[in-house]
Amino acid sequence: MKRLLALAASLLLLAGCGTNPIDTDVGVRVSTVGTTFGRSTPVPFAVQNSTDAAIQIPACGGRVQVVAEKLENGGWTAVADVPCTGGQSTAPVQVSSGGRVEGDRAVTAAGQYRLRLVFTVTGGAASRFQVLSNEFTVT
């Protein structure tokens, strides 16, 4: 928890500078289940919470929401997603300390990708973090 609190304090300072940092050592990991996928196959992923606190992840209809980013011209660009609509619940998914949750994300164009997960640490002062998955290929 001390590591998360220290990181939260650092993020607050950075947020004031207009940056949007990626967190690499917060005890939450998102990874794909495989490294190569076809365009018609949703990309399966898992989120592992190794912290001593629960986390909350944005969701739509109970499904964990992640942002797919495509490598283009040497930089990462967010890929448009289907918006959460039609009365679907937007209540976040809670993952307890030591817990794991799985999901999938559709990616329909060939290329090199990664997933970005935004989450909030619950308990005490809520803090938002971002982590990145491994890179993967869609053929």
DOLUMSE-855324 format. One record per residue: residue in three letters; z, y negated, x negated of N, C-alpha, C in turn. Coordinates in pm, whole numbers, plus 32768, in hexadecimal, padded with zeros to 4 digits. Last residue first. Layout:
N
alaZYXZYXZYX;...
This chain:
139
thr715583EE815B70C7840B813D7073840E81BC;val725B833D80D8721E83678156718A8377813A;thr7368836C7FF872D88358800C72AF838B8095;phe749282B67F99744B832B7FCC73BA83067FE9;glu75BD825D7EE8753482427F0F74F382C47F3D;asn7708826C7F7576A682927F11761C82687F43;ser778581488026776E81D78011771C81ED7F93;leu787580447FFE77EC8073800077E681097FE9;val79607F8280BE79417FE3805578B180138069;gln7A2D7E6E810D79A87EAB8114799B7F0F80A2;phe7B3F7DFA81DC7B067E29815F7A7A7E5E8178;arg7C377D2482677BB37D6482707B7F7D8581E6;ser7D857D4C82D27D2A7D2182687CA87D6D8276;ala7EA17CEA838B7E227D3383897DC77CF7831E;ala7FE77CFE83257F767CA183337EF47CEF8327;gly80697E2583B9807E7DA9836E800B7D4A838A;gly7F657EFA841A7FF17EEE83F280037E72839D;thr7E217F5983977E7F7F3784017F0D7F3783CD;val7D037EE182FE7D817F2A82E77DE37EFB8351;thr7BBB7F04836F7C347EB3836E7CAB7F0E8355;phe7A6E7F1A82E47AE37F4F832A7B587EF0831A;val791C7F6182BE797F7EF782C879F57F318314;leu783C800481F278A68017825579067FA1824D;arg76EE803281B4775E7FD481A077BF7FEA8213;leu761E811F8111766780F5818876D680978160;arg74D4810F808275648126807675A280F880F9;tyr73868182802373EB81418078747881598044;gln722C817D7FEE72AF81947FB0731681427FFE;gly713D820080E2717081A5807B71F481D38044;ala70A381FE822770B8823B81A470EC81D28141;ala715081B2835470E7819182F3710881D2826D;thr722A81EE83F871A5821F841F713581FE83BD;val7365826484187315821183BE7286824583CC;ala7492828484CA7401829484CA73C282328468;arg75B98314846175728295846E74DD82B08467;asp76EC83B584C1766483B7848D7622833284AB;gly78388426846277D883E484B9774C83F98484;glu7995847984477908848D842778B18444848B;val7ACB843883A67A77842E841D79E6843D83F0;arg7C11848883357B818489831D7B3A847E83A4;gly7D55842782AA7CF68457830E7C65844982E5;gly7E1183B482087DE7843C81E87D7E84748245;ser7E7A82F083137E8A830A82847E68839D8268;ser7D8A82F684227E0F82F283E87E0B830D8352;val7CA4822B84AB7CAC829D844F7D338294840A;gln7C2181BF85DD7C9281BA85807C94823B852E;val7B0D810A86437B3F819086267BB0818285C1;pro7B1E7FF4872C7B0E802F86A77B4480BE86A1;ala7A687FCE88597AEC7FE3881B7AD980258793;thr798F7FA788ED79877F7688637A0F7F7F881F;ser78F6807C89D779718049899D7958801A890E;gln77DA80158A8E7816806F8A2A7891802D89EF;gly77587F6D8B3D77DD7F9D8B62781880018B01;gly765E7F2C8ABC76687F7D8B3576EF7FB98B52;thr765D7F43895076487F0289D376707F5E8A45;cys763B7F00880876957F468863768E7EFF88EA;pro74EA7EFD878375697EBE87A975B97F14880A;val74637FB5868074637FA8871174EA7F6B8739;asp742A7EF4855574637F66859C74577F4C8632;ala73717E9D843173987E8384BC73C97F0384FE;val73FB7EB382EF73977EE5834B73C97ECE83DA;ala74337DCD81E774677E15825C73F57E3982B9;thr73C67DFE809E73B07DB6811B73E37E09818F;trp73F87DD57F4574197E227FBD740F7DCA8039;gly72F27DB07E4A736C7D877E91737F7DDA7F0F;gly71FD7DF87DDA72717DED7D8172F27DC27DC5;asn71507E0C7EB8713B7DA47E5271B77D8C7DFC;glu72427EB47F6D71BF7E747F7471B77E057F0C;leu73017FAC7FEF72DF7F6C7F6F72507F397F77;lys73AE7F7A811F73397FB180DA73217F638059;glu74D47FDD81C674937F78817174237FBC8123;ala7577800782F6751B8042829474DA7FCF8249;val76C27FEA835376477FA0833E75F47FEC82D7;val776C80AD844C7755808783C076D2803A83BA;gln784F810B854177DD80B6852177DB8094848C;val78AB823385E678C281D985757842818D8555;arg78B8824B87437870827086C878868206865D;gly792781ED882B7975824F87DE7932827D875E;gly78768129887C787D81A488C878C78213887D;cys788280B98743783880A287BE783881278809;ala79658020865679268092869978DB80638714;pro7A027FCA852179B57FA48597796D801D85D2;ile7B32806884C97AA4805984A97A5B802E8529;gln7C708046843A7C1F803F84B37B90801E848C;ile7D65811383957CF980B083937CB280B4841A;ala7EBB814183307E4B815D838A7DE280F08379;ala7F27817581DB7F27812A82597EB0815682AE;asp7F0F81D980E27F8A81FB81287F9781AD81AB;thr7DBC825A80B67E2781F880A77EA5822780EE;ser7CDF82F380D77D468327807C7DB682C38065;asn7C04833B81C27C6D82D881AD7CDB83168157;gln7AAE836E81C57B2F83A8819E7B9183388181;val799C839F828979F7833882587A7D837C823E;ala78558425826A78E4843A8281793083C58245;phe7712844F8307776C841582A477FC843582CB;pro75B984A38337764884BE834F769D848382E0;val74AD83FF83B474F3841283357587842A8352;pro73CD849F84997439843F847F7482846383FD;thr727C84DB845C730185178457736A84AC8441;ser71838473843F71AA849984C7723684D484CE;arg7163844A832E716B83D68388719883F98414;gly723B8525827071BC850482B071D0848F8310;phe72FC84F0814572F3850681D5726784E48205;thr73D2853080387347851F8063733C854780F6;thr74DC8561800974A284EB7FC9741084D37FEF;gly760C85BC80BE758785D5808975518556804B;val76B38510817576BA85A18166762D85CE813E;thr772283DD80E276C6842A813476D784BE8116;ser785F833C80F477F9838580A877A183D28108;val795C825680C278F48282811E788982C680CA;arg7AB9823A808E7A36825E805879D9828380CB;val7BD5818F802C7B8081B5809D7AF581CB8066;gly7C5C812D7F527C8881AC7F8C7C3F81D58009;val7C0080527ED17C60803B7F3C7C8E80BC7F7F;asp7B3F7FFE7E057BB5804F7DE97C22803A7E52;thr7A6E7F5A7E4E7A4F7FDB7E117AC880347DFF;asp79E37E7E7F337A5E7EB67EFE7A447F427EC9;ile791B7D687F11791C7DF67F3179977E2F7EEC;pro793C7C167F91794B7C807F2E79417D0C7F68;asn78A87B0D7FC478B77B7E801F78C47BFC7FC9;thr791079B67F9878D67A337F6A78EE7AA07FD2;gly798478BF7FC6790778DD800878C5795E7FDA;cys7A7D78927F687A1078697F11798878897F4D;gly7B247906801E7B22787480197AB1783F7FC3;ala7B087A0C7FD67ACC79DF80547AC379478058;leu7BA57A1F7EF07B137A227EE47ACF79EE7F62;leu7CA47A177F667C7C79B17F067BE579AA7EF9;leu7C947AFE80037CAB7A7D80447C837A0A7FE7;leu7C787BC17F3D7C0A7BA77F997C1A7B217FE0;ser7D757BBA7EC67CFF7B957E787C8B7B727ED2;ala7E0D7C197F9D7E277B927F687DAF7B627F18;ala7DA37D1B7FB17D967CBE80227DAB7C2E7FF3;leu7DF67D877EBE7D687D767ED77D527D137F4A;ala7F087D8F7EEC7ED47D3F7E7D7E3F7D227E91;leu7F0C7E407FC47F3C7DB77FD67F097D5C7F67;leu7EA77F297F4C7E5E7EEB7FBA7E8A7E5A7FCF;arg7F6F7F5C7E907EE77F457E627E957F007ECF;lys80497F897F36804C7F157EDD7FC07EF37EAD;met800080777FAD80008000800080007F837FA9;
